[in-house]
Amino acid sequence: MTLTRTEAAQHLKKLHGWTLDGDAIRKQYAFADFVAAVAFVNRLVPEAEAADHHPDILINYRRVTLTYSTHSAGGLTVQDFEGAAMADRMAKP
């Protein structure tokens, strides 16, 4: 079930640095270098796979941008916010 804008805004308050972008949430992480950025993605992948919920990932040298949206539901779900919280945990080496 997709969340209303109000529900999404409430969930967003529990996260740091994430923004609402239409029917998605997005955050950009900055790392020391490309190797650290890729290491973050490598930590993230098994957790996302285990949850069967995968963000869109953009790597630009030392920056990694994650975007979560539940495409099968047509918008944001609780699972997106759970994925965002998990990504924040994985960002810490």
BELQUI-V233910 format. One record per backbone hydrogen bond with DSSP energy under -1.0 kcal/mol. NH is the residue of the N-H (numbers start at 0). CO is the residue of the C=O. E is the energy in kcal/mol with one decimal. If there is no record, write none. Layout:
nh;co;e
NH;CO;E
NH;CO;E
//
This chain:
nh;co;e
2;75;-2.9
7;3;-2.7
8;4;-2.4
9;5;-1.8
10;6;-2.2
11;7;-2.5
12;8;-1.3
13;10;-1.4
14;11;-1.8
18;25;-2.4
20;23;-3.3
24;67;-2.2
25;18;-2.2
26;65;-2.0
28;63;-3.2
30;61;-2.5
36;32;-1.9
37;33;-2.6
38;34;-2.2
39;35;-1.9
40;36;-1.8
41;37;-2.6
42;38;-1.8
43;39;-2.2
44;40;-2.4
47;43;-2.5
48;44;-2.6
49;45;-2.4
50;46;-1.9
52;47;-2.2
55;66;-2.9
57;64;-2.2
59;62;-3.0
62;59;-2.6
63;28;-2.3
64;57;-2.8
65;26;-2.8
66;55;-2.0
67;24;-2.5
69;74;-1.9
70;68;-1.3
72;69;-1.1
73;69;-1.3
74;69;-1.7
79;76;-1.2
80;76;-1.0
81;77;-2.1
82;78;-2.2
83;79;-2.1
84;80;-2.1
85;81;-2.1
86;82;-2.4
87;83;-2.2
88;84;-1.7
89;85;-2.2
90;86;-1.5
//
